[in-house]
Amino acid sequence: MDSQFNQNLQKTGEYGVVYQVSHPVVFIDGLPKVKAHEVIIFESGQKGEVSSINKGKVEARIFSYEPVKVGTKVTRTNRTLSVPVGKELLGQAINPLGEPLDINKTFVHPREYRPLESSPIGISGRAKITKQLLTGVTFIDILLPLGQGQRELIIGDRKTGKTSVIMTAIKKQAYEGVICIYVAIAKKKSDIKKMQEFFIQEKINDKIIIVATSSYDSPSLIYQTPYTAMAIAEYFRDLKIDTLVILDDLSTHAKFYRELSLLSRRFPGRDSYPGDIFFVHSSLLERAGNFKHPTGGEVSISCLPVVEIVEGDFTGYISTNVMGITDGHVYLDSNIYYQGLRPAINLPLSVTRVGRQTLDTLSREINSYLVAFLTSYEKLQNLSHFGQELTDDVKKNLHLGELVYAFLNQPYQLTVPKPVQMIILSMLLQNLVLNKQELEVIKNGLINAYYDRGKQKILYEIVDDTKTIEAFNANVLKNRDHLIALAKGT
């Protein structure tokens, strides 16, 4: 008999007996004073959480992959499900109970605990989103800007580059000093390992916390994964530290919750999902936002949930649910992906509801101008089959459109700083860059210049000195030779 079971049995003086098992859901007789969400422990040493109490019968979810047997004794612990939180978690990969995934790695156990379930802060404790969340992805930062504290859905088919966008955003935010919590929900162990190696290779591991479950874990443990991440993010929120939470992905989370609900004999709804699936995801995502801090100022929990769809079907139950909860979505289109564009974002079908209010006047003007230009470019492409009958202006705009898309096309390892994004777009729109080879040289050169303190100041001066797109273009034109010299390292 487990020693922890005996200790808790002596403290509470209560025990129950398992009378039915639908693994990982168990039904227990006894435990008269047990509470919802309380942790229970079995005589075999396995742990679980009370999910509901009905007419004295207790329903619980167990966290172990191995089932318990009918007739097993169980006792209360008199504490709700909680997770250890602290700065000791930085650079670590843990499971939803706060235990390290790699037992061979040094792990200092945090002393503070927070409950996994907590009520979202009300409207009076929230602040307007005013700061831009830079992802390092030019397409998003310029055309679909995000704000710190925004909840933006990343949606798309399998293998359309969702993870690439996420990894670039994490890399950029880690460089900005933001703590990033990556949540891997029922992922392959090899995928989790690859993500860890990426963070170590990019030297940002000290700003990252991975909360992960593999597909081999118990559905109960998988269900708890995003709640652990939010509890950790709320700990850093109270310390006035901004966080970015990536939930990869909520469609998998919903499937495991459906499994648990069906095993609990709850009445199924649309697509066999339980009736409270909207509440489950909304109560989770509402915990993110931009908040007023008690000591003054603001602090944010930004959240990028991921949903995988099939064959571009937006109308799925989970995808429409999460769209209704979030502040917009970035849609990665498989058709665009197969055309070779990266990231494969479908601009007309993507939305950002609060991101544009974070832009300054110049960024807003560039955003409006570029959206209008790309819309007109798509129309001109339909005329391009006329070949020699095209006017010189149409040919010029088609060539410019190709250069703009070549600039928006970027691999996930590359983060493009905001000043570089704006300067190169201005150079393109003024025809100061003639071909793709020249564009590549200038882009890489200015990115390298940005990470040099002295040269970075010059780039910011060109951007910050202007308020309108006309003045900005004039400033870039005036400094053209200087910018080309910076890009070439001379």
C-alpha positions as CSV (number, residue, x, y, z in Angstrom):
1,M,0.0,0.0,0.0
2,D,1.3,3.4,-1.0
3,S,2.8,5.6,1.9
4,Q,1.2,8.8,0.5
5,F,-2.2,7.0,0.6
6,N,-1.7,6.0,4.2
7,Q,-0.7,9.6,5.2
8,N,-3.7,11.2,3.6
9,L,-6.0,8.5,4.9
10,Q,-4.8,9.3,8.5
11,K,-5.3,13.1,7.9
12,T,-8.8,12.9,6.4
13,G,-10.2,9.7,8.0
14,E,-12.1,9.0,4.8
15,Y,-11.8,6.5,2.0
16,G,-13.9,5.3,-0.9
17,V,-13.9,2.3,-3.1
18,V,-13.8,2.1,-7.0
19,Y,-17.0,0.4,-8.2
20,Q,-16.7,1.0,-11.9
21,V,-13.8,1.8,-14.3
22,S,-14.1,3.3,-17.8
23,H,-10.4,4.2,-18.1
24,P,-9.3,6.9,-17.5
25,V,-12.7,7.7,-15.8
26,V,-13.4,5.9,-12.5
27,F,-16.6,5.9,-10.4
28,I,-16.2,5.8,-6.6
29,D,-18.5,5.1,-3.7
30,G,-17.7,6.9,-0.5
31,L,-15.7,10.1,0.3
32,P,-18.6,12.1,1.8
33,K,-16.7,15.4,2.1
34,V,-14.9,15.3,-1.2
35,K,-14.9,18.6,-3.3
36,A,-14.9,19.2,-7.1
37,H,-11.4,19.4,-8.6
38,E,-9.9,17.9,-5.4
39,V,-6.9,15.6,-5.9
40,I,-7.5,12.0,-4.8
41,I,-4.9,9.2,-4.3
42,F,-5.4,5.5,-4.8
43,E,-3.9,2.8,-2.6
44,S,-1.9,1.8,-5.7
45,G,-0.2,5.2,-5.6
46,Q,-2.0,6.6,-8.7
47,K,-3.5,10.1,-8.5
48,G,-6.6,11.6,-10.0
49,E,-8.9,14.6,-9.9
50,V,-12.6,14.7,-9.0
51,S,-14.6,15.9,-12.0
52,S,-18.1,15.7,-10.7
53,I,-20.2,14.5,-7.7
54,N,-23.7,13.2,-8.2
55,K,-26.0,11.8,-5.5
56,G,-23.0,10.8,-3.3
57,K,-21.3,9.0,-6.2
58,V,-17.9,10.5,-7.2
59,E,-16.6,10.6,-10.8
60,A,-12.9,11.1,-11.2
61,R,-10.2,11.2,-13.9
62,I,-6.9,9.4,-13.2
63,F,-3.6,10.8,-14.5
64,S,-1.8,7.5,-15.1
65,Y,-1.7,5.6,-18.3
66,E,-2.4,2.3,-16.4
67,P,-6.0,1.8,-15.3
68,V,-7.0,1.2,-11.6
69,K,-8.8,-2.0,-10.7
70,V,-12.4,-2.2,-9.4
71,G,-12.3,-2.5,-5.6
72,T,-9.2,-0.3,-5.2
73,K,-9.4,2.0,-2.1
74,V,-9.1,5.8,-2.6
75,T,-8.7,8.7,-0.2
76,R,-8.8,12.5,-0.3
77,T,-5.9,14.9,-0.2
78,N,-7.9,18.0,0.8
79,R,-6.2,20.1,-1.9
80,T,-7.3,21.1,-5.3
81,L,-5.3,20.3,-8.4
82,S,-2.3,22.8,-8.5
83,V,1.0,23.1,-10.3
84,P,4.4,24.4,-8.9
85,V,5.2,27.8,-10.4
86,G,8.4,29.9,-10.3
87,K,11.4,31.2,-12.3
88,E,13.0,27.7,-11.8
89,L,10.8,26.5,-14.6
90,L,12.6,28.6,-17.3
91,G,14.4,26.4,-19.7
92,Q,12.6,23.3,-18.5
93,A,10.1,20.9,-20.1
94,I,7.4,19.7,-17.7
95,N,4.2,17.7,-17.8
96,P,0.9,19.2,-16.6
97,L,1.6,18.2,-13.0
98,G,4.9,20.1,-12.9
99,E,7.1,17.1,-13.2
100,P,10.2,17.2,-15.5
101,L,10.0,15.3,-18.8
102,D,13.7,14.6,-18.7
103,I,14.6,12.9,-15.4
104,N,18.3,13.1,-16.2
105,K,18.3,16.9,-16.4
106,T,18.9,19.1,-13.3
107,F,15.5,20.3,-12.0
108,V,14.9,22.6,-9.1
109,H,11.4,22.1,-7.8
110,P,9.6,25.5,-7.3
111,R,8.1,26.0,-3.8
112,E,5.1,28.1,-4.8
113,Y,1.9,26.4,-6.1
114,R,-1.1,27.8,-8.1
115,P,-4.4,26.1,-8.8
116,L,-4.9,25.1,-12.4
117,E,-8.5,26.4,-12.5
118,S,-9.0,30.1,-11.8
119,S,-11.6,32.8,-12.8
120,P,-10.6,35.2,-15.5
121,I,-10.0,38.8,-14.4
122,G,-13.1,41.0,-15.0
123,I,-13.4,44.0,-17.3
124,S,-12.4,46.5,-14.6
125,G,-9.0,44.8,-14.2
126,R,-8.2,45.0,-18.0
127,A,-6.6,47.7,-20.0
128,K,-6.9,48.6,-23.7
129,I,-4.4,46.8,-26.0
130,T,-2.0,49.5,-27.2
131,K,1.4,47.8,-27.8
132,Q,2.2,45.8,-30.8
133,L,3.2,42.1,-30.5
134,L,6.1,41.7,-32.9
135,T,6.4,38.2,-34.4
136,G,9.3,38.8,-36.8
137,V,7.1,37.5,-39.6
138,T,6.9,40.5,-42.0
139,F,3.5,39.4,-43.4
140,I,1.9,39.4,-40.0
141,D,3.7,42.5,-38.5
142,I,2.8,44.7,-41.5
143,L,-0.5,43.3,-42.8
144,L,-2.1,41.5,-39.8
145,P,-0.6,43.3,-36.8
146,L,-1.1,41.7,-33.4
147,G,-1.3,43.4,-30.0
148,Q,0.2,42.4,-26.6
149,G,-2.6,40.7,-24.8
150,Q,-4.4,39.7,-28.0
151,R,-5.7,36.1,-28.5
152,E,-5.1,35.3,-32.2
153,L,-6.1,31.9,-33.6
154,I,-3.6,30.2,-36.0
155,I,-5.7,28.0,-38.2
156,G,-4.9,25.9,-41.2
157,D,-4.7,22.4,-42.7
158,R,-2.0,19.9,-41.6
159,K,1.5,20.7,-42.9
160,T,0.8,24.3,-44.0
161,G,3.4,26.0,-41.8
162,K,1.5,26.7,-38.6
163,T,4.5,25.6,-36.4
164,S,6.9,27.6,-38.5
165,V,5.0,30.8,-37.8
166,I,4.8,29.9,-34.1
167,M,8.5,29.2,-33.8
168,T,9.4,32.5,-35.5
169,A,7.1,34.4,-33.1
170,I,8.6,32.6,-30.1
171,K,12.1,33.5,-31.2
172,K,11.3,37.2,-31.8
173,Q,9.4,37.5,-28.5
174,A,12.1,35.7,-26.5
175,Y,14.6,38.3,-28.0
176,E,12.3,41.0,-26.8
177,G,12.5,39.7,-23.2
178,V,9.0,38.1,-23.1
179,I,8.6,34.7,-21.4
180,C,7.2,32.2,-23.9
181,I,5.2,29.1,-22.7
182,Y,4.9,26.5,-25.5
183,V,2.1,24.0,-24.9
184,A,2.4,20.7,-26.8
185,I,-0.9,18.8,-26.5
186,A,-0.6,15.1,-27.2
187,K,2.4,15.6,-29.5
188,K,5.0,13.0,-30.6
189,K,7.9,12.8,-28.3
190,S,10.2,13.4,-31.2
191,D,8.4,16.6,-32.1
192,I,8.7,17.9,-28.5
193,K,12.5,17.0,-28.6
194,K,12.9,18.9,-31.9
195,M,11.2,22.0,-30.4
196,Q,13.6,21.8,-27.4
197,E,16.6,21.5,-29.7
198,F,15.4,24.6,-31.7
199,F,15.2,26.7,-28.6
200,I,18.7,25.6,-27.4
201,Q,20.2,26.2,-30.9
202,E,18.7,29.7,-31.1
203,K,20.0,30.4,-27.5
204,I,16.6,31.4,-26.2
205,N,16.0,28.4,-23.9
206,D,16.3,30.6,-20.8
207,K,13.1,32.4,-21.8
208,I,11.1,29.3,-22.7
209,I,8.9,26.9,-20.6
210,I,7.6,23.8,-22.4
211,V,4.4,22.2,-21.0
212,A,3.9,19.0,-22.9
213,T,2.1,15.7,-23.0
214,S,2.7,12.9,-25.6
215,S,0.0,10.9,-27.3
216,Y,0.9,8.0,-24.9
217,D,-0.2,10.0,-21.8
218,S,-3.6,9.5,-20.1
219,P,-6.4,11.6,-21.7
220,S,-6.9,13.2,-18.2
221,L,-3.4,14.5,-18.2
222,I,-3.6,15.7,-21.8
223,Y,-6.8,17.6,-20.9
224,Q,-5.0,19.5,-18.1
225,T,-2.1,20.6,-20.3
226,P,-3.3,24.2,-21.4
227,Y,-4.5,24.9,-17.8
228,T,-1.1,24.3,-16.4
229,A,0.4,26.8,-18.9
230,M,-2.2,29.5,-18.1
231,A,-1.5,29.0,-14.3
232,I,2.2,29.6,-14.9
233,A,1.5,32.6,-17.1
234,E,-0.7,34.1,-14.4
235,Y,2.2,33.7,-11.9
236,F,4.5,35.8,-14.2
237,R,1.6,38.2,-14.8
238,D,1.5,38.9,-11.0
239,L,5.2,39.6,-11.2
240,K,4.5,42.2,-13.9
241,I,6.3,40.1,-16.6
242,D,4.7,39.8,-20.1
243,T,4.2,36.3,-21.4
244,L,3.2,34.6,-24.7
245,V,1.3,31.3,-24.5
246,I,1.2,29.0,-27.6
247,L,-1.6,26.3,-27.4
248,D,-0.6,23.7,-30.0
249,D,-3.3,22.6,-30.6
250,L,-6.9,23.1,-29.3
251,S,-8.5,20.7,-31.9
252,T,-6.6,17.8,-30.3
253,H,-7.5,19.1,-26.8
254,A,-11.2,19.1,-27.8
255,K,-10.9,15.5,-29.1
256,F,-9.5,14.2,-25.8
257,Y,-12.2,16.1,-23.8
258,R,-14.8,14.5,-26.0
259,E,-13.3,11.1,-25.2
260,L,-13.5,11.8,-21.5
261,S,-17.1,13.1,-21.7
262,L,-18.3,10.1,-23.6
263,L,-16.6,7.8,-21.1
264,S,-18.4,9.8,-18.3
265,R,-21.7,9.0,-20.0
266,R,-22.5,12.7,-20.7
267,F,-25.0,13.4,-23.4
268,P,-23.2,14.2,-26.7
269,G,-24.0,17.2,-28.8
270,R,-22.8,18.3,-32.3
271,D,-20.1,16.0,-33.7
272,S,-20.4,14.0,-30.4
273,Y,-18.6,16.9,-28.5
274,P,-20.1,17.7,-25.1
275,G,-22.4,20.7,-24.7
276,D,-19.9,22.6,-22.5
277,I,-17.0,22.5,-25.0
278,F,-17.4,26.2,-25.8
279,F,-17.3,27.1,-22.1
280,V,-14.2,24.9,-21.6
281,H,-12.2,26.8,-24.3
282,S,-13.6,30.3,-23.6
283,S,-12.9,30.1,-19.8
284,L,-9.3,29.1,-20.8
285,L,-8.7,31.8,-23.4
286,E,-10.4,34.5,-21.4
287,R,-7.5,34.2,-18.9
288,A,-5.3,35.9,-21.5
289,G,-5.4,39.6,-22.1
290,N,-3.9,43.0,-21.2
291,F,-4.3,43.7,-17.5
292,K,-3.8,46.6,-15.1
293,H,-1.2,45.7,-12.5
294,P,-1.8,46.5,-8.8
295,T,1.6,48.4,-8.6
296,G,0.7,50.5,-11.6
297,G,1.2,50.1,-15.3
298,E,0.1,47.1,-17.5
299,V,1.1,43.5,-18.0
300,S,-0.1,41.1,-20.7
301,I,-0.7,37.4,-21.4
302,S,-0.8,37.1,-25.2
303,C,-2.2,33.8,-26.5
304,L,-1.8,32.1,-29.9
305,P,-4.1,29.0,-29.9
306,V,-3.7,26.7,-32.9
307,V,-6.5,24.8,-34.6
308,E,-6.0,22.2,-37.3
309,I,-8.7,21.9,-40.0
310,V,-9.3,19.4,-42.8
311,E,-9.3,20.5,-46.5
312,G,-9.7,24.2,-45.6
313,D,-13.1,23.6,-43.9
314,F,-13.7,26.7,-41.8
315,T,-17.1,25.5,-40.7
316,G,-16.0,22.8,-38.3
317,Y,-17.4,22.9,-34.8
318,I,-14.2,23.5,-32.9
319,S,-12.8,26.0,-35.4
320,T,-15.9,28.2,-35.4
321,N,-16.1,28.0,-31.6
322,V,-12.5,29.2,-31.2
323,M,-13.0,31.9,-33.9
324,G,-15.9,33.2,-31.8
325,I,-13.7,33.4,-28.7
326,T,-10.5,35.0,-30.1
327,D,-9.7,38.5,-31.4
328,G,-9.1,37.3,-35.0
329,H,-7.4,34.5,-36.9
330,V,-4.4,33.9,-39.3
331,Y,-5.5,31.4,-41.9
332,L,-2.7,29.4,-43.5
333,D,-3.9,28.2,-46.9
334,S,-2.7,24.8,-48.4
335,N,-3.2,26.2,-52.0
336,I,-0.9,29.1,-51.2
337,Y,1.5,26.7,-49.5
338,Y,1.8,24.5,-52.6
339,Q,2.5,27.6,-54.7
340,G,5.7,27.9,-52.7
341,L,4.9,31.0,-50.6
342,R,6.0,31.0,-46.9
343,P,4.2,31.8,-44.7
344,A,1.2,30.6,-46.7
345,I,-1.2,33.2,-45.2
346,N,-4.5,33.9,-47.0
347,L,-4.8,37.7,-46.5
348,P,-8.5,38.2,-47.5
349,L,-9.6,35.3,-45.2
350,S,-7.5,36.4,-42.2
351,V,-8.6,38.9,-39.5
352,T,-7.0,40.9,-36.7
353,R,-9.6,42.7,-34.6
354,V,-7.5,44.7,-32.2
355,G,-4.0,44.6,-33.7
356,R,-4.4,47.7,-35.9
357,Q,-5.2,50.0,-33.0
358,T,-1.6,49.3,-31.7
359,L,0.0,50.8,-34.9
360,D,1.4,54.3,-35.1
361,T,0.3,56.7,-37.9
362,L,3.1,55.7,-40.3
363,S,2.6,51.9,-39.8
364,R,-1.2,52.3,-40.2
365,E,-0.7,54.2,-43.5
366,I,1.8,51.5,-44.8
367,N,-0.6,48.8,-43.8
368,S,-3.5,50.4,-45.7
369,Y,-1.4,51.2,-48.8
370,L,0.1,47.7,-49.0
371,V,-3.3,45.9,-48.5
372,A,-4.8,48.0,-51.3
373,F,-1.7,47.4,-53.6
374,L,-1.8,43.6,-53.0
375,T,-5.6,43.5,-53.8
376,S,-4.9,45.4,-57.1
377,Y,-2.0,43.1,-57.8
378,E,-4.2,40.0,-57.5
379,K,-6.6,41.5,-60.1
380,L,-3.7,42.4,-62.4
381,Q,-2.5,38.8,-62.3
382,N,-5.7,37.8,-64.0
383,L,-4.8,40.1,-66.9
384,S,-1.2,38.9,-67.2
385,H,-2.1,36.2,-69.8
386,F,-2.6,38.9,-72.4
387,G,1.2,39.2,-72.6
388,Q,2.3,41.9,-75.0
389,E,-1.0,43.7,-74.8
390,L,-0.3,44.9,-71.3
391,T,0.6,48.5,-70.7
392,D,4.0,49.5,-69.3
393,D,2.3,50.6,-66.0
394,V,0.6,47.2,-65.6
395,K,3.9,45.4,-66.3
396,K,5.7,47.6,-63.8
397,N,3.0,46.9,-61.1
398,L,3.2,43.1,-61.8
399,H,7.0,43.2,-61.4
400,L,6.6,45.2,-58.2
401,G,4.1,42.8,-56.8
402,E,6.5,39.9,-57.5
403,L,9.2,41.7,-55.5
404,V,6.8,42.5,-52.6
405,Y,5.8,38.8,-52.4
406,A,9.4,37.8,-52.6
407,F,10.1,40.0,-49.6
408,L,7.1,38.7,-47.7
409,N,8.4,35.1,-48.4
410,Q,10.6,34.2,-45.4
411,P,11.9,31.0,-43.8
412,Y,10.9,30.3,-40.1
413,Q,14.5,30.7,-38.9
414,L,14.6,34.3,-40.0
415,T,13.1,37.1,-37.9
416,V,12.9,40.5,-39.6
417,P,13.0,43.5,-37.3
418,K,10.2,46.1,-37.7
419,P,12.4,49.0,-38.9
420,V,13.9,46.7,-41.6
421,Q,10.5,45.6,-42.7
422,M,9.3,49.2,-43.2
423,I,12.5,50.5,-44.9
424,I,12.6,47.7,-47.4
425,L,8.9,48.0,-48.3
426,S,9.5,51.7,-48.9
427,M,12.5,51.0,-51.1
428,L,10.4,48.4,-53.1
429,L,7.4,50.8,-53.5
430,Q,9.7,53.5,-54.8
431,N,11.4,51.1,-57.2
432,L,14.8,51.5,-55.5
433,V,15.3,47.7,-55.6
434,L,15.3,46.3,-59.2
435,N,15.4,42.5,-58.8
436,K,15.1,39.6,-56.4
437,Q,18.9,39.2,-56.1
438,E,19.4,42.8,-55.0
439,L,16.4,42.5,-52.6
440,E,18.0,39.5,-50.9
441,V,21.4,41.3,-50.5
442,I,19.8,44.4,-49.0
443,K,17.4,42.4,-46.8
444,N,20.1,40.2,-45.2
445,G,22.5,43.2,-45.0
446,L,20.0,45.4,-43.1
447,I,19.0,42.6,-40.8
448,N,22.7,42.1,-39.9
449,A,23.1,45.9,-39.5
450,Y,20.1,46.0,-37.1
451,Y,21.9,43.7,-34.6
452,D,24.9,46.2,-34.5
453,R,24.1,48.8,-31.8
454,G,25.5,51.8,-33.7
455,K,23.9,50.9,-37.1
456,Q,20.6,50.0,-35.4
457,K,20.3,53.6,-34.2
458,I,20.5,54.9,-37.8
459,L,17.7,52.6,-38.9
460,Y,15.4,53.7,-36.1
461,E,16.2,57.4,-36.9
462,I,15.0,56.9,-40.5
463,V,11.7,55.4,-39.3
464,D,11.0,57.5,-36.2
465,D,11.6,60.9,-37.8
466,T,8.5,60.6,-39.9
467,K,4.7,60.4,-39.4
468,T,3.3,60.1,-42.9
469,I,4.1,57.6,-45.7
470,E,5.1,60.5,-48.1
471,A,7.6,61.9,-45.6
472,F,8.9,58.4,-44.8
473,N,9.4,57.6,-48.5
474,A,11.3,60.9,-48.9
475,N,13.5,60.1,-45.9
476,V,14.3,56.6,-47.3
477,L,15.0,58.1,-50.7
478,K,17.3,60.7,-49.2
479,N,19.2,58.0,-47.2
480,R,19.2,55.5,-50.1
481,D,23.0,55.4,-50.6
482,H,23.6,55.2,-46.9
483,L,21.2,52.3,-46.5
484,I,22.8,50.4,-49.4
485,A,26.2,51.0,-47.9
486,L,24.9,49.7,-44.5
487,A,23.5,46.6,-46.3
488,K,26.8,45.9,-48.0
489,G,28.7,46.4,-44.7
490,T,30.7,49.4,-45.9
